[in-house]
């Protein structure tokens, strides 16, 4: 019963940034599935071709995530230089 009464307190501690990041991640995942994964799967007829297309599209997803992380880390690392350059 104690864990149930603490649940509203735990939900109140979620900041707006986390909700926005979660929504952005969900929208990105839906866009990936709709624009890359489903067309790749539906382009082939045999099961092994569909599996290979699905696997390769997951590699594309990993590459997109890694590029996003690297660009984000570069912006954070060089933020002062970028701020001076843009001002």
PDB file with one MODEL, atoms N, CA, C and O in Angstrom:
MODEL        1
ATOM      1  N   UNK A   1       0.816  -1.185   0.000  1.00  0.00           N
ATOM      2  CA  UNK A   1       0.000   0.000   0.000  1.00  0.00           C
ATOM      3  C   UNK A   1       0.864   1.255   0.000  1.00  0.00           C
ATOM      4  O   UNK A   1       0.448   2.294  -0.513  1.00  0.00           O
ATOM      5  N   UNK A   2       2.073   1.166   0.577  1.00  0.00           N
ATOM      6  CA  UNK A   2       2.954   2.330   0.621  1.00  0.00           C
ATOM      7  C   UNK A   2       3.452   2.730  -0.750  1.00  0.00           C
ATOM      8  O   UNK A   2       3.606   3.919  -1.029  1.00  0.00           O
ATOM      9  N   UNK A   3       3.710   1.742  -1.625  1.00  0.00           N
ATOM     10  CA  UNK A   3       4.200   2.052  -2.965  1.00  0.00           C
ATOM     11  C   UNK A   3       3.119   2.715  -3.804  1.00  0.00           C
ATOM     12  O   UNK A   3       3.418   3.556  -4.652  1.00  0.00           O
ATOM     13  N   UNK A   4       1.870   2.344  -3.576  1.00  0.00           N
ATOM     14  CA  UNK A   4       0.774   2.938  -4.335  1.00  0.00           C
ATOM     15  C   UNK A   4       0.584   4.390  -3.945  1.00  0.00           C
ATOM     16  O   UNK A   4       0.282   5.220  -4.803  1.00  0.00           O
ATOM     17  N   UNK A   5       0.754   4.722  -2.667  1.00  0.00           N
ATOM     18  CA  UNK A   5       0.575   6.112  -2.237  1.00  0.00           C
ATOM     19  C   UNK A   5       1.725   6.993  -2.696  1.00  0.00           C
ATOM     20  O   UNK A   5       1.549   8.208  -2.784  1.00  0.00           O
ATOM     21  N   UNK A   6       2.894   6.436  -2.992  1.00  0.00           N
ATOM     22  CA  UNK A   6       4.026   7.214  -3.469  1.00  0.00           C
ATOM     23  C   UNK A   6       3.998   7.430  -4.975  1.00  0.00           C
ATOM     24  O   UNK A   6       4.757   8.248  -5.494  1.00  0.00           O
ATOM     25  N   UNK A   7       3.142   6.716  -5.678  1.00  0.00           N
ATOM     26  CA  UNK A   7       3.103   6.825  -7.132  1.00  0.00           C
ATOM     27  C   UNK A   7       2.779   8.232  -7.616  1.00  0.00           C
ATOM     28  O   UNK A   7       3.456   8.706  -8.528  1.00  0.00           O
ATOM     29  N   UNK A   8       1.785   8.934  -7.067  1.00  0.00           N
ATOM     30  CA  UNK A   8       1.550  10.309  -7.537  1.00  0.00           C
ATOM     31  C   UNK A   8       2.736  11.226  -7.282  1.00  0.00           C
ATOM     32  O   UNK A   8       2.995  12.132  -8.074  1.00  0.00           O
ATOM     33  N   UNK A   9       3.465  11.007  -6.182  1.00  0.00           N
ATOM     34  CA  UNK A   9       4.648  11.830  -5.918  1.00  0.00           C
ATOM     35  C   UNK A   9       5.740  11.562  -6.943  1.00  0.00           C
ATOM     36  O   UNK A   9       6.434  12.488  -7.362  1.00  0.00           O
ATOM     37  N   UNK A  10       5.899  10.324  -7.347  1.00  0.00           N
ATOM     38  CA  UNK A  10       6.906   9.998  -8.361  1.00  0.00           C
ATOM     39  C   UNK A  10       6.535  10.604  -9.702  1.00  0.00           C
ATOM     40  O   UNK A  10       7.411  11.057 -10.438  1.00  0.00           O
ATOM     41  N   UNK A  11       5.259  10.618 -10.028  1.00  0.00           N
ATOM     42  CA  UNK A  11       4.841  11.192 -11.303  1.00  0.00           C
ATOM     43  C   UNK A  11       4.953  12.710 -11.303  1.00  0.00           C
ATOM     44  O   UNK A  11       5.119  13.310 -12.366  1.00  0.00           O
ATOM     45  N   UNK A  12       4.868  13.342 -10.145  1.00  0.00           N
ATOM     46  CA  UNK A  12       4.991  14.793 -10.074  1.00  0.00           C
ATOM     47  C   UNK A  12       6.422  15.254 -10.294  1.00  0.00           C
ATOM     48  O   UNK A  12       6.644  16.411 -10.650  1.00  0.00           O
ATOM     49  N   UNK A  13       7.396  14.377 -10.090  1.00  0.00           N
ATOM     50  CA  UNK A  13       8.794  14.762 -10.231  1.00  0.00           C
ATOM     51  C   UNK A  13       9.280  14.724 -11.668  1.00  0.00           C
ATOM     52  O   UNK A  13      10.425  15.094 -11.928  1.00  0.00           O
ATOM     53  N   UNK A  14       8.458  14.291 -12.609  1.00  0.00           N
ATOM     54  CA  UNK A  14       8.858  14.271 -14.016  1.00  0.00           C
ATOM     55  C   UNK A  14       8.812  15.705 -14.532  1.00  0.00           C
ATOM     56  O   UNK A  14       7.759  16.341 -14.543  1.00  0.00           O
ATOM     57  N   UNK A  15       9.952  16.193 -14.952  1.00  0.00           N
ATOM     58  CA  UNK A  15      10.039  17.566 -15.450  1.00  0.00           C
ATOM     59  C   UNK A  15       9.555  17.636 -16.892  1.00  0.00           C
ATOM     60  O   UNK A  15       9.439  16.620 -17.579  1.00  0.00           O
ATOM     61  N   UNK A  16       9.279  18.845 -17.330  1.00  0.00           N
ATOM     62  CA  UNK A  16       8.780  19.052 -18.686  1.00  0.00           C
ATOM     63  C   UNK A  16       9.779  18.601 -19.745  1.00  0.00           C
ATOM     64  O   UNK A  16       9.385  18.124 -20.809  1.00  0.00           O
ATOM     65  N   UNK A  17      11.078  18.750 -19.455  1.00  0.00           N
ATOM     66  CA  UNK A  17      12.089  18.370 -20.434  1.00  0.00           C
ATOM     67  C   UNK A  17      12.034  16.880 -20.737  1.00  0.00           C
ATOM     68  O   UNK A  17      12.172  16.467 -21.888  1.00  0.00           O
ATOM     69  N   UNK A  18      11.831  16.080 -19.700  1.00  0.00           N
ATOM     70  CA  UNK A  18      11.782  14.638 -19.894  1.00  0.00           C
ATOM     71  C   UNK A  18      10.554  14.228 -20.706  1.00  0.00           C
ATOM     72  O   UNK A  18      10.617  13.315 -21.529  1.00  0.00           O
ATOM     73  N   UNK A  19       9.457  14.904 -20.468  1.00  0.00           N
ATOM     74  CA  UNK A  19       8.245  14.617 -21.238  1.00  0.00           C
ATOM     75  C   UNK A  19       8.463  15.001 -22.704  1.00  0.00           C
ATOM     76  O   UNK A  19       8.074  14.265 -23.611  1.00  0.00           O
ATOM     77  N   UNK A  20       9.088  16.161 -22.926  1.00  0.00           N
ATOM     78  CA  UNK A  20       9.351  16.596 -24.305  1.00  0.00           C
ATOM     79  C   UNK A  20      10.350  15.679 -25.008  1.00  0.00           C
ATOM     80  O   UNK A  20      10.159  15.336 -26.175  1.00  0.00           O
ATOM     81  N   UNK A  21      11.415  15.279 -24.308  1.00  0.00           N
ATOM     82  CA  UNK A  21      12.389  14.357 -24.900  1.00  0.00           C
ATOM     83  C   UNK A  21      11.753  13.005 -25.192  1.00  0.00           C
ATOM     84  O   UNK A  21      12.026  12.400 -26.229  1.00  0.00           O
ATOM     85  N   UNK A  22      10.917  12.534 -24.293  1.00  0.00           N
ATOM     86  CA  UNK A  22      10.211  11.277 -24.523  1.00  0.00           C
ATOM     87  C   UNK A  22       9.271  11.358 -25.713  1.00  0.00           C
ATOM     88  O   UNK A  22       9.194  10.424 -26.512  1.00  0.00           O
ATOM     89  N   UNK A  23       8.551  12.476 -25.837  1.00  0.00           N
ATOM     90  CA  UNK A  23       7.650  12.664 -26.979  1.00  0.00           C
ATOM     91  C   UNK A  23       8.439  12.753 -28.273  1.00  0.00           C
ATOM     92  O   UNK A  23       8.025  12.194 -29.288  1.00  0.00           O
ATOM     93  N   UNK A  24       9.573  13.451 -28.252  1.00  0.00           N
ATOM     94  CA  UNK A  24      10.409  13.554 -29.451  1.00  0.00           C
ATOM     95  C   UNK A  24      10.968  12.188 -29.841  1.00  0.00           C
ATOM     96  O   UNK A  24      11.026  11.858 -31.025  1.00  0.00           O
ATOM     97  N   UNK A  25      11.377  11.402 -28.862  1.00  0.00           N
ATOM     98  CA  UNK A  25      11.863  10.059 -29.148  1.00  0.00           C
ATOM     99  C   UNK A  25      10.776   9.170 -29.723  1.00  0.00           C
ATOM    100  O   UNK A  25      11.026   8.398 -30.649  1.00  0.00           O
ATOM    101  N   UNK A  26       9.566   9.274 -29.179  1.00  0.00           N
ATOM    102  CA  UNK A  26       8.453   8.483 -29.688  1.00  0.00           C
ATOM    103  C   UNK A  26       8.091   8.887 -31.109  1.00  0.00           C
ATOM    104  O   UNK A  26       7.846   8.029 -31.956  1.00  0.00           O
ATOM    105  N   UNK A  27       8.056  10.190 -31.374  1.00  0.00           N
ATOM    106  CA  UNK A  27       7.764  10.673 -32.734  1.00  0.00           C
ATOM    107  C   UNK A  27       8.848  10.213 -33.703  1.00  0.00           C
ATOM    108  O   UNK A  27       8.545   9.817 -34.829  1.00  0.00           O
ATOM    109  N   UNK A  28      10.107  10.263 -33.276  1.00  0.00           N
ATOM    110  CA  UNK A  28      11.204   9.806 -34.135  1.00  0.00           C
ATOM    111  C   UNK A  28      11.114   8.314 -34.422  1.00  0.00           C
ATOM    112  O   UNK A  28      11.364   7.878 -35.546  1.00  0.00           O
ATOM    113  N   UNK A  29      10.762   7.541 -33.418  1.00  0.00           N
ATOM    114  CA  UNK A  29      10.618   6.099 -33.614  1.00  0.00           C
ATOM    115  C   UNK A  29       9.464   5.776 -34.550  1.00  0.00           C
ATOM    116  O   UNK A  29       9.586   4.893 -35.400  1.00  0.00           O
ATOM    117  N   UNK A  30       8.347   6.478 -34.407  1.00  0.00           N
ATOM    118  CA  UNK A  30       7.207   6.273 -35.304  1.00  0.00           C
ATOM    119  C   UNK A  30       7.585   6.660 -36.727  1.00  0.00           C
ATOM    120  O   UNK A  30       7.221   5.967 -37.676  1.00  0.00           O
ATOM    121  N   UNK A  31       8.320   7.777 -36.883  1.00  0.00           N
ATOM    122  CA  UNK A  31       8.749   8.198 -38.216  1.00  0.00           C
ATOM    123  C   UNK A  31       9.691   7.172 -38.836  1.00  0.00           C
ATOM    124  O   UNK A  31       9.589   6.880 -40.028  1.00  0.00           O
ATOM    125  N   UNK A  32      10.608   6.620 -38.039  1.00  0.00           N
ATOM    126  CA  UNK A  32      11.512   5.597 -38.554  1.00  0.00           C
ATOM    127  C   UNK A  32      10.744   4.375 -39.028  1.00  0.00           C
ATOM    128  O   UNK A  32      10.994   3.856 -40.116  1.00  0.00           O
ATOM    129  N   UNK A  33       9.816   3.924 -38.213  1.00  0.00           N
ATOM    130  CA  UNK A  33       9.045   2.731 -38.575  1.00  0.00           C
ATOM    131  C   UNK A  33       8.217   2.996 -39.823  1.00  0.00           C
ATOM    132  O   UNK A  33       8.152   2.150 -40.715  1.00  0.00           O
ATOM    133  N   UNK A  34       7.585   4.162 -39.896  1.00  0.00           N
ATOM    134  CA  UNK A  34       6.698   4.453 -41.024  1.00  0.00           C
ATOM    135  C   UNK A  34       7.460   4.755 -42.310  1.00  0.00           C
ATOM    136  O   UNK A  34       7.004   4.397 -43.396  1.00  0.00           O
ATOM    137  N   UNK A  35       8.606   5.404 -42.200  1.00  0.00           N
ATOM    138  CA  UNK A  35       9.306   5.863 -43.408  1.00  0.00           C
ATOM    139  C   UNK A  35      10.455   4.970 -43.852  1.00  0.00           C
ATOM    140  O   UNK A  35      10.848   5.025 -45.018  1.00  0.00           O
ATOM    141  N   UNK A  36      11.004   4.153 -42.969  1.00  0.00           N
ATOM    142  CA  UNK A  36      12.147   3.312 -43.330  1.00  0.00           C
ATOM    143  C   UNK A  36      11.831   1.831 -43.158  1.00  0.00           C
ATOM    144  O   UNK A  36      12.027   1.047 -44.086  1.00  0.00           O
ATOM    145  N   UNK A  37      11.347   1.440 -41.985  1.00  0.00           N
ATOM    146  CA  UNK A  37      11.195   0.020 -41.675  1.00  0.00           C
ATOM    147  C   UNK A  37      10.080  -0.643 -42.485  1.00  0.00           C
ATOM    148  O   UNK A  37      10.298  -1.688 -43.099  1.00  0.00           O
ATOM    149  N   UNK A  38       8.897  -0.047 -42.490  1.00  0.00           N
ATOM    150  CA  UNK A  38       7.756  -0.658 -43.193  1.00  0.00           C
ATOM    151  C   UNK A  38       7.997  -0.728 -44.704  1.00  0.00           C
ATOM    152  O   UNK A  38       7.738  -1.774 -45.298  1.00  0.00           O
ATOM    153  N   UNK A  39       8.483   0.339 -45.354  1.00  0.00           N
ATOM    154  CA  UNK A  39       8.770   0.191 -46.794  1.00  0.00           C
ATOM    155  C   UNK A  39       9.849  -0.851 -47.095  1.00  0.00           C
ATOM    156  O   UNK A  39       9.776  -1.545 -48.109  1.00  0.00           O
ATOM    157  N   UNK A  40      10.846  -0.962 -46.220  1.00  0.00           N
ATOM    158  CA  UNK A  40      11.898  -1.963 -46.448  1.00  0.00           C
ATOM    159  C   UNK A  40      11.335  -3.370 -46.326  1.00  0.00           C
ATOM    160  O   UNK A  40      11.681  -4.245 -47.120  1.00  0.00           O
ATOM    161  N   UNK A  41      10.486  -3.596 -45.359  1.00  0.00           N
ATOM    162  CA  UNK A  41       9.900  -4.924 -45.171  1.00  0.00           C
ATOM    163  C   UNK A  41       8.935  -5.265 -46.303  1.00  0.00           C
ATOM    164  O   UNK A  41       8.930  -6.389 -46.805  1.00  0.00           O
ATOM    165  N   UNK A  42       8.125  -4.297 -46.698  1.00  0.00           N
ATOM    166  CA  UNK A  42       7.099  -4.591 -47.704  1.00  0.00           C
ATOM    167  C   UNK A  42       7.645  -4.657 -49.124  1.00  0.00           C
ATOM    168  O   UNK A  42       6.908  -5.004 -50.047  1.00  0.00           O
ATOM    169  N   UNK A  43       8.907  -4.336 -49.316  1.00  0.00           N
ATOM    170  CA  UNK A  43       9.486  -4.372 -50.657  1.00  0.00           C
ATOM    171  C   UNK A  43       9.854  -5.779 -51.106  1.00  0.00           C
ATOM    172  O   UNK A  43      10.105  -6.001 -52.291  1.00  0.00           O
ATOM    173  N   UNK A  44       9.889  -6.713 -50.199  1.00  0.00           N
ATOM    174  CA  UNK A  44      10.339  -8.060 -50.525  1.00  0.00           C
ATOM    175  C   UNK A  44       9.259  -9.084 -50.213  1.00  0.00           C
ATOM    176  O   UNK A  44       8.379  -8.842 -49.387  1.00  0.00           O
ATOM    177  N   UNK A  45       9.336 -10.230 -50.881  1.00  0.00           N
ATOM    178  CA  UNK A  45       8.313 -11.248 -50.725  1.00  0.00           C
ATOM    179  C   UNK A  45       8.719 -12.416 -49.853  1.00  0.00           C
ATOM    180  O   UNK A  45       7.902 -12.945 -49.100  1.00  0.00           O
ATOM    181  N   UNK A  46       9.962 -12.819 -49.947  1.00  0.00           N
ATOM    182  CA  UNK A  46      10.404 -13.979 -49.171  1.00  0.00           C
ATOM    183  C   UNK A  46      10.731 -13.577 -47.746  1.00  0.00           C
ATOM    184  O   UNK A  46      11.101 -12.438 -47.461  1.00  0.00           O
ATOM    185  N   UNK A  47      10.580 -14.555 -46.857  1.00  0.00           N
ATOM    186  CA  UNK A  47      10.789 -14.289 -45.435  1.00  0.00           C
ATOM    187  C   UNK A  47      12.233 -13.877 -45.154  1.00  0.00           C
ATOM    188  O   UNK A  47      12.468 -12.943 -44.387  1.00  0.00           O
ATOM    189  N   UNK A  48      13.190 -14.553 -45.756  1.00  0.00           N
ATOM    190  CA  UNK A  48      14.580 -14.221 -45.472  1.00  0.00           C
ATOM    191  C   UNK A  48      14.941 -12.852 -46.020  1.00  0.00           C
ATOM    192  O   UNK A  48      15.785 -12.163 -45.449  1.00  0.00           O
ATOM    193  N   UNK A  49      14.311 -12.443 -47.128  1.00  0.00           N
ATOM    194  CA  UNK A  49      14.551 -11.103 -47.656  1.00  0.00           C
ATOM    195  C   UNK A  49      13.967 -10.041 -46.728  1.00  0.00           C
ATOM    196  O   UNK A  49      14.576  -8.994 -46.508  1.00  0.00           O
ATOM    197  N   UNK A  50      12.784 -10.320 -46.186  1.00  0.00           N
ATOM    198  CA  UNK A  50      12.178  -9.393 -45.236  1.00  0.00           C
ATOM    199  C   UNK A  50      13.029  -9.287 -43.973  1.00  0.00           C
ATOM    200  O   UNK A  50      13.204  -8.198 -43.426  1.00  0.00           O
ATOM    201  N   UNK A  51      13.558 -10.424 -43.510  1.00  0.00           N
ATOM    202  CA  UNK A  51      14.404 -10.408 -42.317  1.00  0.00           C
ATOM    203  C   UNK A  51      15.686  -9.620 -42.569  1.00  0.00           C
ATOM    204  O   UNK A  51      16.121  -8.848 -41.715  1.00  0.00           O
ATOM    205  N   UNK A  52      16.289  -9.813 -43.737  1.00  0.00           N
ATOM    206  CA  UNK A  52      17.508  -9.072 -44.069  1.00  0.00           C
ATOM    207  C   UNK A  52      17.223  -7.579 -44.183  1.00  0.00           C
ATOM    208  O   UNK A  52      18.011  -6.760 -43.711  1.00  0.00           O
ATOM    209  N   UNK A  53      16.103  -7.220 -44.806  1.00  0.00           N
ATOM    210  CA  UNK A  53      15.740  -5.806 -44.929  1.00  0.00           C
ATOM    211  C   UNK A  53      15.465  -5.199 -43.559  1.00  0.00           C
ATOM    212  O   UNK A  53      15.850  -4.060 -43.295  1.00  0.00           O
ATOM    213  N   UNK A  54      14.809  -5.944 -42.696  1.00  0.00           N
ATOM    214  CA  UNK A  54      14.568  -5.458 -41.340  1.00  0.00           C
ATOM    215  C   UNK A  54      15.847  -5.273 -40.559  1.00  0.00           C
ATOM    216  O   UNK A  54      16.004  -4.290 -39.836  1.00  0.00           O
ATOM    217  N   UNK A  55      16.766  -6.218 -40.701  1.00  0.00           N
ATOM    218  CA  UNK A  55      18.050  -6.119 -40.011  1.00  0.00           C
ATOM    219  C   UNK A  55      18.849  -4.919 -40.518  1.00  0.00           C
ATOM    220  O   UNK A  55      19.438  -4.183 -39.727  1.00  0.00           O
ATOM    221  N   UNK A  56      18.868  -4.726 -41.831  1.00  0.00           N
ATOM    222  CA  UNK A  56      19.610  -3.600 -42.384  1.00  0.00           C
ATOM    223  C   UNK A  56      18.972  -2.265 -42.005  1.00  0.00           C
ATOM    224  O   UNK A  56      19.682  -1.280 -41.803  1.00  0.00           O
ATOM    225  N   UNK A  57      17.652  -2.219 -41.908  1.00  0.00           N
ATOM    226  CA  UNK A  57      17.020  -0.970 -41.489  1.00  0.00           C
ATOM    227  C   UNK A  57      17.293  -0.693 -40.008  1.00  0.00           C
ATOM    228  O   UNK A  57      17.348   0.467 -39.601  1.00  0.00           O
ATOM    229  N   UNK A  58      17.463  -1.733 -39.206  1.00  0.00           N
ATOM    230  CA  UNK A  58      17.866  -1.511 -37.813  1.00  0.00           C
ATOM    231  C   UNK A  58      19.294  -0.986 -37.733  1.00  0.00           C
ATOM    232  O   UNK A  58      19.616  -0.198 -36.844  1.00  0.00           O
ATOM    233  N   UNK A  59      20.149  -1.416 -38.655  1.00  0.00           N
ATOM    234  CA  UNK A  59      21.503  -0.861 -38.722  1.00  0.00           C
ATOM    235  C   UNK A  59      21.438   0.619 -39.082  1.00  0.00           C
ATOM    236  O   UNK A  59      22.210   1.420 -38.554  1.00  0.00           O
ATOM    237  N   UNK A  60      20.528   0.985 -39.970  1.00  0.00           N
ATOM    238  CA  UNK A  60      20.323   2.393 -40.321  1.00  0.00           C
ATOM    239  C   UNK A  60      19.874   3.170 -39.087  1.00  0.00           C
ATOM    240  O   UNK A  60      20.342   4.285 -38.859  1.00  0.00           O
ATOM    241  N   UNK A  61      18.972   2.597 -38.286  1.00  0.00           N
ATOM    242  CA  UNK A  61      18.519   3.259 -37.062  1.00  0.00           C
ATOM    243  C   UNK A  61      19.680   3.490 -36.103  1.00  0.00           C
ATOM    244  O   UNK A  61      19.807   4.574 -35.533  1.00  0.00           O
ATOM    245  N   UNK A  62      20.519   2.491 -35.921  1.00  0.00           N
ATOM    246  CA  UNK A  62      21.675   2.627 -35.032  1.00  0.00           C
ATOM    247  C   UNK A  62      22.620   3.711 -35.558  1.00  0.00           C
ATOM    248  O   UNK A  62      23.148   4.504 -34.778  1.00  0.00           O
ATOM    249  N   UNK A  63      22.836   3.748 -36.874  1.00  0.00           N
ATOM    250  CA  UNK A  63      23.704   4.774 -37.458  1.00  0.00           C
ATOM    251  C   UNK A  63      23.117   6.168 -37.244  1.00  0.00           C
ATOM    252  O   UNK A  63      23.853   7.104 -36.934  1.00  0.00           O
ATOM    253  N   UNK A  64      21.810   6.315 -37.403  1.00  0.00           N
ATOM    254  CA  UNK A  64      21.177   7.612 -37.173  1.00  0.00           C
ATOM    255  C   UNK A  64      21.308   8.044 -35.717  1.00  0.00           C
ATOM    256  O   UNK A  64      21.556   9.216 -35.435  1.00  0.00           O
ATOM    257  N   UNK A  65      21.143   7.112 -34.802  1.00  0.00           N
ATOM    258  CA  UNK A  65      21.284   7.435 -33.381  1.00  0.00           C
ATOM    259  C   UNK A  65      22.725   7.830 -33.069  1.00  0.00           C
ATOM    260  O   UNK A  65      22.958   8.802 -32.350  1.00  0.00           O
ATOM    261  N   UNK A  66      23.691   7.088 -33.600  1.00  0.00           N
ATOM    262  CA  UNK A  66      25.097   7.413 -33.339  1.00  0.00           C
ATOM    263  C   UNK A  66      25.479   8.771 -33.913  1.00  0.00           C
ATOM    264  O   UNK A  66      26.214   9.522 -33.273  1.00  0.00           O
ATOM    265  N   UNK A  67      24.997   9.098 -35.101  1.00  0.00           N
ATOM    266  CA  UNK A  67      25.287  10.413 -35.678  1.00  0.00           C
ATOM    267  C   UNK A  67      24.670  11.505 -34.806  1.00  0.00           C
ATOM    268  O   UNK A  67      25.301  12.535 -34.572  1.00  0.00           O
ATOM    269  N   UNK A  68      23.471  11.297 -34.333  1.00  0.00           N
ATOM    270  CA  UNK A  68      22.831  12.277 -33.459  1.00  0.00           C
ATOM    271  C   UNK A  68      23.580  12.471 -32.156  1.00  0.00           C
ATOM    272  O   UNK A  68      23.731  13.597 -31.682  1.00  0.00           O
ATOM    273  N   UNK A  69      24.050  11.375 -31.574  1.00  0.00           N
ATOM    274  CA  UNK A  69      24.809  11.466 -30.322  1.00  0.00           C
ATOM    275  C   UNK A  69      26.136  12.185 -30.549  1.00  0.00           C
ATOM    276  O   UNK A  69      26.524  13.024 -29.736  1.00  0.00           O
ATOM    277  N   UNK A  70      26.833  11.873 -31.632  1.00  0.00           N
ATOM    278  CA  UNK A  70      28.126  12.512 -31.916  1.00  0.00           C
ATOM    279  C   UNK A  70      27.942  13.999 -32.168  1.00  0.00           C
ATOM    280  O   UNK A  70      28.715  14.808 -31.654  1.00  0.00           O
ATOM    281  N   UNK A  71      26.935  14.376 -32.948  1.00  0.00           N
ATOM    282  CA  UNK A  71      26.687  15.795 -33.207  1.00  0.00           C
ATOM    283  C   UNK A  71      26.300  16.508 -31.909  1.00  0.00           C
ATOM    284  O   UNK A  71      26.759  17.621 -31.651  1.00  0.00           O
ATOM    285  N   UNK A  72      25.463  15.871 -31.096  1.00  0.00           N
ATOM    286  CA  UNK A  72      25.089  16.470 -29.818  1.00  0.00           C
ATOM    287  C   UNK A  72      26.276  16.652 -28.894  1.00  0.00           C
ATOM    288  O   UNK A  72      26.412  17.698 -28.260  1.00  0.00           O
ATOM    289  N   UNK A  73      27.135  15.653 -28.809  1.00  0.00           N
ATOM    290  CA  UNK A  73      28.334  15.772 -27.971  1.00  0.00           C
ATOM    291  C   UNK A  73      29.282  16.835 -28.500  1.00  0.00           C
ATOM    292  O   UNK A  73      29.912  17.544 -27.716  1.00  0.00           O
ATOM    293  N   UNK A  74      29.394  16.957 -29.812  1.00  0.00           N
ATOM    294  CA  UNK A  74      30.248  17.998 -30.394  1.00  0.00           C
ATOM    295  C   UNK A  74      29.705  19.386 -30.069  1.00  0.00           C
ATOM    296  O   UNK A  74      30.476  20.298 -29.771  1.00  0.00           O
ATOM    297  N   UNK A  75      28.397  19.553 -30.122  1.00  0.00           N
ATOM    298  CA  UNK A  75      27.801  20.850 -29.785  1.00  0.00           C
ATOM    299  C   UNK A  75      28.036  21.170 -28.322  1.00  0.00           C
ATOM    300  O   UNK A  75      28.370  22.308 -27.990  1.00  0.00           O
ATOM    301  N   UNK A  76      27.872  20.198 -27.442  1.00  0.00           N
ATOM    302  CA  UNK A  76      28.103  20.443 -26.013  1.00  0.00           C
ATOM    303  C   UNK A  76      29.576  20.746 -25.756  1.00  0.00           C
ATOM    304  O   UNK A  76      29.893  21.652 -24.986  1.00  0.00           O
ATOM    305  N   UNK A  77      30.474  20.006 -26.386  1.00  0.00           N
ATOM    306  CA  UNK A  77      31.901  20.187 -26.147  1.00  0.00           C
ATOM    307  C   UNK A  77      32.395  21.540 -26.658  1.00  0.00           C
ATOM    308  O   UNK A  77      33.188  22.206 -25.992  1.00  0.00           O
ATOM    309  N   UNK A  78      31.928  21.944 -27.839  1.00  0.00           N
ATOM    310  CA  UNK A  78      32.378  23.190 -28.455  1.00  0.00           C
ATOM    311  C   UNK A  78      31.368  24.316 -28.287  1.00  0.00           C
ATOM    312  O   UNK A  78      31.346  25.241 -29.099  1.00  0.00           O
ATOM    313  N   UNK A  79      30.525  24.264 -27.247  1.00  0.00           N
ATOM    314  CA  UNK A  79      29.456  25.244 -27.100  1.00  0.00           C
ATOM    315  C   UNK A  79      29.980  26.671 -26.977  1.00  0.00           C
ATOM    316  O   UNK A  79      29.439  27.584 -27.600  1.00  0.00           O
ATOM    317  N   UNK A  80      31.026  26.868 -26.181  1.00  0.00           N
ATOM    318  CA  UNK A  80      31.571  28.219 -26.011  1.00  0.00           C
ATOM    319  C   UNK A  80      32.116  28.756 -27.315  1.00  0.00           C
ATOM    320  O   UNK A  80      31.891  29.921 -27.642  1.00  0.00           O
ATOM    321  N   UNK A  81      32.827  27.938 -28.067  1.00  0.00           N
ATOM    322  CA  UNK A  81      33.363  28.372 -29.353  1.00  0.00           C
ATOM    323  C   UNK A  81      32.251  28.691 -30.331  1.00  0.00           C
ATOM    324  O   UNK A  81      32.335  29.670 -31.073  1.00  0.00           O
ATOM    325  N   UNK A  82      31.209  27.872 -30.338  1.00  0.00           N
ATOM    326  CA  UNK A  82      30.074  28.109 -31.233  1.00  0.00           C
ATOM    327  C   UNK A  82      29.322  29.375 -30.839  1.00  0.00           C
ATOM    328  O   UNK A  82      28.871  30.125 -31.705  1.00  0.00           O
ATOM    329  N   UNK A  83      29.185  29.616 -29.545  1.00  0.00           N
ATOM    330  CA  UNK A  83      28.489  30.808 -29.088  1.00  0.00           C
ATOM    331  C   UNK A  83      29.255  32.070 -29.506  1.00  0.00           C
ATOM    332  O   UNK A  83      28.648  33.055 -29.926  1.00  0.00           O
ATOM    333  N   UNK A  84      30.574  32.037 -29.390  1.00  0.00           N
ATOM    334  CA  UNK A  84      31.387  33.172 -29.822  1.00  0.00           C
ATOM    335  C   UNK A  84      31.328  33.343 -31.333  1.00  0.00           C
ATOM    336  O   UNK A  84      31.298  34.471 -31.826  1.00  0.00           O
ATOM    337  N   UNK A  85      31.311  32.276 -32.051  1.00  0.00           N
ATOM    338  CA  UNK A  85      31.266  32.331 -33.507  1.00  0.00           C
ATOM    339  C   UNK A  85      29.948  32.909 -34.002  1.00  0.00           C
ATOM    340  O   UNK A  85      29.936  33.672 -34.968  1.00  0.00           O
ATOM    341  N   UNK A  86      28.850  32.562 -33.363  1.00  0.00           N
ATOM    342  CA  UNK A  86      27.536  33.008 -33.793  1.00  0.00           C
ATOM    343  C   UNK A  86      27.164  34.373 -33.273  1.00  0.00           C
ATOM    344  O   UNK A  86      26.209  34.973 -33.768  1.00  0.00           O
ATOM    345  N   UNK A  87      27.884  34.889 -32.289  1.00  0.00           N
ATOM    346  CA  UNK A  87      27.529  36.219 -31.738  1.00  0.00           C
ATOM    347  C   UNK A  87      28.325  37.325 -32.348  1.00  0.00           C
ATOM    348  O   UNK A  87      28.141  38.488 -31.990  1.00  0.00           O
TER     349      UNK A  87
ENDMDL
END
